[in-house]
Amino acid sequence: MASLKALKVRINSVKSTQKITKAMKMVAAAKLRRAQEAAVAGRPYAERLEAVMASLASKVSVSESSPKLLAGTGRDQTHLIIVATSERGLAGAFNSNIVRAARKKAVELEAQGKTVKFYIAGKKGRVLKRFYPTQIAHDHEMSQIKKLAFSDAREIADDVAQRFFAGEFDIAHLFYARFQSALVQEPVGRQIIPVAISANAETSQKTGAEAAVTYEPDEESILADLLPRNIAIQIFRALLENAASEQGSRMTAMDNATRNAGDMIKRLSIQYNRARQAAITTELVEIISGAEAL
């Protein structure tokens, strides 16, 4: 059995940890509301733009003059998986769930004989280097970002687009965690390069349900602006969703840690009291025995 001093030191240590986890929970809760509002506010525009681009992609006939970001390269051999994670840990399974989903997609692609590369956006995604040391295309540094802005997403989007035009990959997938609540953050993977054709767009194309598209001022000018913007918007949405998911997951994890610390303090206190009682009883027995011997 541990000594009384060791038990007391351990109880004090757990109490200190409990104060830290409680403070971290309160900080995450304060940040969660702002992050959640930003993520929810960004969804309508991103979803609508994605739907518009999918509709346009369903109408494009692939040719040499077709925009590559819309029609693709005509191949699907090399896939780039963009993994967006957080810079900090202590957020429960938030980061590991995203990485797990990305790895699952990579396994599926490799089973089909495809070449897979990874683009890491976020420090916690670097765990992929242990599993795919030779397949990391780029590790984007994000530790200097204090407040998330669209320019941060644009920087990643421009880099990814340049790599696409350079022929480094044929298809790009983006993985992040969609925020649903403080308890639920769903890992999501979607194709962002070239524009994925949705099931609704394919159905409309087959049935001829949608009207012909008229471009004003002209098709090339509009697509030249919309296609890169769509990539940046989808990445920005992923970063906003991640920011909310991270705070929600951290708040839940720290709440669980605080409760667990409280339970541990109770168990250690009971153990300490029993040990103290046993020590007092032993001392009393020794005193009584000594008095009787006299």
N, C-alpha and C positions, 0 to 999 in steps of 0.2 A: 504494500500500500504506500502511496506517495506521502511524503511528509507534509505537515501542516503548512510549512513555509512554501513548499512547492505548489500546493493547492491554492494558496492565497495569491501567489504570483500569477498562476494561470488564470484565476478568476479575474484579477485586475487586467490581464492582457486581453481576455475575451471582452471585458467591458469596454476597453479602449477601441477594440475592433468594432463593437456594436455602435459606438458613437460615430465612427467613420462611415459605416454602411448606412446609418440613419441619415447622416448629413448628405451622403451621395444620393440617396433616394429623394430627398427634398430638392436637391439641385436638379436632378433629372426630371422630377415632376414639374418644376418651374420652367424648364426648357422645353418640355414636351408640348405644352399648349401652343407655343409659337411655332414650333416645328410642324405640328399637326396642321395648324391653319395654313401654313405655307404649302404643305404637301397636298392638302385638299383643294386649295385655290388653284394649284397648277395642273390638276388633273383634266378639267374640261378642255382647255386649249390643247394640251398634249394629245389627248384621246381623239379630239376632232381632227387635228392635223394629221395624225396617224391614219385615221379613216379616209381622209381626202387623198393622202399619198397612196394608200392601198387601192383606192378607186382608180386613180390615174395609172397605177402599175398594171391593173387588169386590162387597160385599154391600149397599152403600149405594145407595138409589134417590134420585136427585137431586130435591130439592124445595126450597121456600123455607126450610124448617126445617132442612135439612141443614147440618152444619158446613162452612163455606167452606174451611177448611184440608184437609178430607177430600174434599169433593165438587167443590171449585173454584168458579169464578164462572160457569161455563157458557160461557165464551169462551176463546179461545186466541190472541188477537190480539197482546197485549203480553207479551214474555218478558224476564225479568230474569236475567242471567247473573252469578252470584256467582263471582268469581275470587280464590281463596285462594293467595297466594304468600308468599315470605319477605321479611324486612326487609333482609337483607344479600345481597350478591352473592358473587362468587368461588365459585360452586357449580356450575360447569359449565353444562349445558343445562337444569338443573332448572326454573328460572323460565320460560325461553323456551318449554319444551315445554308447560307449563300454559297460557301465554298463546296459544300457537299452536293448541292444542286448543279454547280458548274462541273464538278468532277463526273457526276452521273452523265451529263450531256457529253463530256469528252469521251467517256467510255463507250457510249452509244455510237458516236461518230467514228472512233477508232475501230470499232467492231465492223463498221461498214467500209473500212479501208481508207478513211479520210485522214488528212493531216490536220492536227490540232495545234494551235498556238494560243497563248494566254496574254492578255493585256490587263495588268493589275492596276487598279485605281483605289488606293487605300492600303495602309500599312498592314492590316490584319489579313489581307489577301496574299501576303508574301509566303504564307504557309504552303502555297502551291509549289514553291521552289523545291520543297522537299520531295514532292511527288513527280514533278515535271521539270527537272533542273535545266534541261536543254530546250524547253519549249516555251520559255518566257520571252515574248516579243518585246515587251517594255514594262517597266515598273514606274508608273507615274507618281511623282512626289506630290503629296497633298497636305503635308504636315504644316505648311506655312499658311494654310487657309484658316482664317479666324471666323469669318462670316461668309457663308455660302452665297455665291453670286452666279449669274448666268455666264459671266466671262470665264469662270472656272470650267463650266461644262463646255463652253465654246473652245477652250484650249484643248481639251481632250478630244472633242469632235474633229477639230482641224487636224490634229495629229493622226487620228484614226483614218480620216479621209485621205490624207497624203499617203499613208501606207497602202491604202486600197488602190489608189491611182498608180502607185509604184509597183503594183502586182504582188504584194506580200501575202495577200489572202483573197479569197473569192466571196466569202460570206462572213458576216460579223454577227455575233449574238451578244446580248447584254443581259447580265444577271445582277439582280438586286433584290431587296426585300420590300414588298408592298405593305404599307402600314394599314392595318385593319382596326386594331385597338392596342391598348397597353399590354394586353396579354397575348395578342395574335399578330405575328408579322410573317407574311407568306413569301417564301422565296419565289421569284418570278424570273423566267428567261424568255426573251423575245428577240426575233431577228430584226436588226436595224439597217443592215446593208447586205444586198439591195433591199428595197422596200418589199416587205412581205405582202402577198395578196391574201386578203381575208376570205373566209368562206362565203360571206355575203356578197363580196365583190365578184367572186367567181360565178356565183349563182346568177347575179344580175347580168353578167357578161353573157352567159349562155342563153338566158331568156330574153335578152335585149331590153330589159326593164329600164335601164338608165338612159338618159338622154345623151346626145353627143356633147363633148366638152368643147367650149369656145374659149380661146385664150385671148386675153387683152392685157398688155399690148401684143405680146407674141409668146409662143410656147417656150422658146429657148430662154428668154429673159426671166419668165416666171419660174421655170424649173431650176434655172441656175441659182435662184435665190431660195426657193422652197426646199430643195433637196438637202443642201448642207444645213439649213435651219432646222429641218426635221430631225436630223441626227443629233444636233446640239440640244434641241428641245427634249428628245427622248432621254438623253443622258442627264439633262438637268432634272427631269422628272425623277429619274432613278436616284440622283443624289438627294433630292428633297424627300423622297419616300424613305431613303436610308436614314436620313437625319432624324425623322420622326420615329422610325422603327428602332433606331439605336437608343433613343431616350426612353421609349416605352419599354424596351427589353431591359435596359439598365435599371429603370425604376422597379420593375418586377423582380429582377435578380437581387437588388439591394434590399427590397422588402423581405424577400425570403431569407436572405443572409441575416438580416436584423432579427427576425423571428427565431431562426436557428441559433443565433448567439444567445438570445434570451433563454431558450431551452437548455443550452449548454451551461449557462450560468446557474440555472436552477439545479441541474444535476451535480455540478461541481460544489455548489453550496451545501447540498445534502451530504455529499461525500465529505466535505470539510467539517460539517457539524458532527457527523458520526465519528470521524477520526479524532476530533477535539474531545468529544464525549468519552471515547475510549481512553484517551490519554489522561483525562481527569479521573476516570474510574480507576485506572492503574495507579495513579499517584495516591488516591485515597486508600486503596488496598495496601499500598506500601506503608503509608503512615500508620494505619490501624495495626498492621502486622508488627511494626516497630514498637508501637505503644504497648501491645500485648507482651512482647518479648521482654520489656522492662519490668 
